[in-house]
Amino acid sequence: MSASRDEKTGKWTAQCYYENWKGEKKHKKKRGFATKKEALEWEREFLKSTSANMDMMLGAFVDVYFRDKAGELKERTIKNKRYMIEAHVLPYFENKQMNEISPADIIQWQNAIRAKGYSQTYLRMVQNQITAWGGMAYSGNS
């Protein structure tokens, strides 16, 4: 892990090497972090996302998901999916690691969004957003 400070701006830069899905070694660099801690955290999350590690936070996974889907989904579809996820999924799970989300968490989440009075069709659409990822357990009809 590497973080360095730019003397001119006072901002931090994170950089690392990773292997892409083809096995090629790549270099990644991101600038503009206010603290060294933020730079190192971004680097950790980035490396988790490239290794398909289920220890990553769900919020970071959502970013990876939309980056990967950008070329194959229409802009309107991405906008709709992002809205549903940001409005109904991330408030509950954004800062939870993917492998820490239990079936009990999913049931509590389902009960919370059901209580908001949405139609069954809309609830199914929201549920489908997370079941499509395959990393979360499906626990009944929404």
C-alpha positions in Angstrom: 0.0 0.0 0.0 1.2 3.4 -0.8 0.0 6.9 0.0 2.0 10.1 -0.6 1.4 13.7 0.0 1.6 16.4 -2.7 3.6 19.2 -1.2 2.0 21.9 -3.5 -1.6 21.0 -2.8 -1.3 19.3 0.6 -3.6 16.5 -0.7 -2.8 12.8 -0.5 -2.4 10.3 -3.4 -3.0 6.6 -3.3 -1.5 4.2 -5.8 -1.2 0.5 -6.1 -0.6 -2.4 -8.5 -3.3 -5.1 -9.2 -4.0 -7.9 -11.6 -7.0 -7.4 -13.9 -9.3 -10.3 -14.9 -6.9 -11.2 -17.7 -4.0 -11.6 -15.3 -2.3 -8.5 -16.5 -0.5 -6.3 -13.9 -1.9 -2.8 -13.9 -1.2 0.4 -12.0 -3.9 2.5 -10.4 -3.5 6.0 -9.0 -6.0 8.4 -7.4 -5.3 11.9 -6.2 -7.0 14.5 -4.0 -7.6 12.8 -0.6 -7.7 15.1 2.4 -6.1 12.6 4.8 -3.7 9.7 4.5 -6.3 7.5 6.2 -8.8 8.3 3.4 -6.2 7.5 0.7 -5.3 4.2 2.3 -9.0 3.3 2.8 -9.7 4.0 -0.9 -6.8 1.8 -1.9 -7.9 -1.1 0.4 -11.5 -0.9 -1.1 -10.2 -0.7 -4.6 -8.0 -3.8 -4.2 -10.9 -5.7 -2.7 -13.1 -4.8 -5.6 -10.5 -6.0 -8.2 -10.0 -9.3 -6.3 -13.8 -10.0 -6.1 -13.4 -10.1 -2.3 -16.6 -10.4 -0.4 -15.0 -8.4 2.5 -15.8 -5.2 0.6 -18.4 -2.8 1.8 -21.7 -3.0 -0.1 -21.4 0.7 -1.0 -18.1 0.0 -2.7 -19.6 -3.0 -4.5 -22.4 -0.8 -5.9 -19.7 1.5 -7.3 -18.0 -1.4 -9.0 -21.3 -2.8 -10.2 -22.3 0.4 -12.0 -18.8 0.9 -13.4 -18.9 -2.6 -14.9 -22.4 -2.3 -16.2 -21.9 1.2 -17.8 -21.1 -0.2 -21.2 -24.0 -2.7 -21.4 -27.0 -1.0 -19.8 -28.8 2.1 -21.2 -28.3 5.3 -19.3 -32.0 5.4 -18.2 -31.7 1.9 -16.9 -28.6 2.8 -14.9 -30.4 5.9 -13.5 -33.4 3.9 -12.4 -31.3 1.1 -10.8 -29.1 3.6 -9.1 -32.1 5.5 -7.7 -33.7 2.3 -6.3 -30.4 1.1 -4.7 -29.5 4.5 -3.2 -33.0 5.0 -1.9 -33.8 1.6 -0.6 -30.7 -0.6 -0.2 -27.7 1.7 0.7 -29.4 3.3 3.7 -29.5 -0.1 5.4 -26.3 -1.8 4.0 -23.9 0.7 2.6 -21.3 0.4 5.4 -21.7 -3.3 5.9 -19.3 -5.8 4.4 -20.9 -8.1 1.8 -20.1 -11.2 3.7 -21.6 -9.8 6.9 -25.1 -9.4 5.5 -27.1 -12.2 6.9 -30.6 -13.6 6.0 -31.9 -12.0 9.2 -30.6 -8.6 8.0 -32.4 -9.1 4.6 -35.7 -10.0 6.4 -35.4 -6.9 8.6 -34.7 -4.8 5.5 -37.6 -6.3 3.6 -39.9 -5.6 6.6 -38.7 -2.0 6.7 -39.4 -1.3 3.1 -42.7 -3.1 3.1 -43.8 -0.8 6.0 -43.4 2.2 3.7 -46.5 1.1 1.7 -45.0 0.4 -1.7 -46.8 -1.8 -4.2 -45.8 -5.5 -4.4 -44.5 -4.9 -8.0 -42.2 -2.1 -6.8 -41.0 -4.2 -3.8 -40.2 -7.0 -6.2 -38.2 -4.6 -8.4 -36.2 -3.4 -5.5 -35.6 -6.9 -4.2 -34.4 -8.0 -7.7 -31.7 -5.3 -7.6 -29.9 -7.1 -4.8 -30.7 -10.7 -5.7 -29.2 -10.1 -9.2 -25.8 -9.5 -7.5 -25.9 -13.1 -6.2 -24.0 -12.0 -3.0 -27.1 -11.7 -0.9 -29.6 -14.3 0.3 -33.1 -14.2 -1.0 -35.5 -14.8 1.9 -39.0 -15.1 0.5 -41.5 -13.1 -1.5 -41.3 -9.3 -1.4 
